[in-house]
């Protein structure tokens, strides 16, 4: 073949027309391999991408002439590829007709072992930037070496443009995917986050702490009984922080089973396992630039705590089915209804994880310890629910308000909010008396018994009564989870923990 200017132009144009419609790295690489093999034979073909920040290489896609076991999607030190390193450093081609003259390089010795005897390597340069290198290797040195090297030099410039365009395209696609993921996630956040009202000095002090800590980027651990408003405090920290424009991503820790843990938090590649028909972005990647909220962290299985600790320490992870490291920048807020000091002693929480979570702690007292603000809460919650449902606000007699003030509220603000919702729906514009709320309030034990009752037993009774009220139905709009204001998975976990056995009542 004569490699004159007209011939080279025609061949390069054919290659360009063949690859221009490719939209994936693998598609572009495979099409290049097919088109180039029609022009000249080769025994090995690869394209390396160079990362100057980490001084590392990784394959652009796959490689021809290398066994799949020898191809990694991850980064490798540039020193492991002596030929690529020399080409990238010098920004000039490296032509080795006889690899036997360069066996002082370990990578060349490996090529010789594979039966290769000659190699041609060229830098991929665009706008004065080295993207990486392109390599062709041969068992026998090509006879028309001089003409071939001139053609590949022109080819390398065309490939550099194609690779740069593909990298830009995939980056734009990634940005679009991330924006779509943010939109989908925000649309899924349909929880009611009514403003946090407070009149008690304890709560005013807590809100002052929130205001101060929000401006920093330290990890915050929010503690308190179920229903006290830990979720709201976590969201308030985020919305008062410099990260407010990014996502607040909530993770329900009790629902993280060992089989779902990595896929849920780190995401997975398409085809990573059976049923993975598309790539999934994990919660930590969603929270990049924003806040990740680990709700009920005290109930995370000990076997999963080490994996969580790694990402909290390194701020990096790998998707399931990928070897590429993803770095993320997030603010950490966590919450628990457990006594973490006791959990440490009992070995239910790792010490290193606890100190990673607890740079700054905020404890929310239960509603029974701040009874004086119950009338204000009832008033504000009633007004908010009436606006939401377009109903007239009911009024409360003094005796009714006093009954609510004296009630111990084992479900805390969440239980109070659910009661107000039902009253607004069932008695719009009417006067609420103690008789109207008696059926909704749990029978109260004598004060000494309440003081001695363990929180776990109180929680168990509360869940049991909710299940009785809903006839054993857990999920759905009329189920116990909705009544208690809990995610269905969380309630199922606690039902199992307390040994309860809900049996939905069949219709007669």
Secondary structure, DSSP 8 states (H G I E B T S, - for coil): ----HHHHHHHHHHHHHHHTT--SHHHHHHHHHHHHHHHS--SEEEEEEEETTTTEEEEEEEEESS-GGG--SS-EEGGG-HHHHHHHHHTS-EEES-GGGGTTSHHHHHHHHTT--EEEEEEEEETTEEEEEEEEEESS--TTHHHHHHHHHHHHHHHHHHHHHHHHHHHHHHHHHHHHHHHHHHHH-----------SHHHHHHHHHHHHHHTS---EEEE--TTSSHHHHHHHHHHTSTTTTS-EEEEEGGG--TTTHHHHHHEE-TTSSTT--S-EE-HHHHTTTSEEEEETGGGS-HHHHHHHHHHHHHSEEE-BT---EEE---EEEEEESS-HHHHHHTTSS-HHHHHHH-SEEEE---GGG-GGGHHHHHHHHHHHHHHHHT----EE-HHHHHHHHHS--TTHHHHHHHHHHHHHHHSTTSEE-HHHHTTTS-----HHHHHHS-HHHHHHHHHHHHHHHTTT--SSTTSHHHHHT--HHHHHHHHHHTT---------
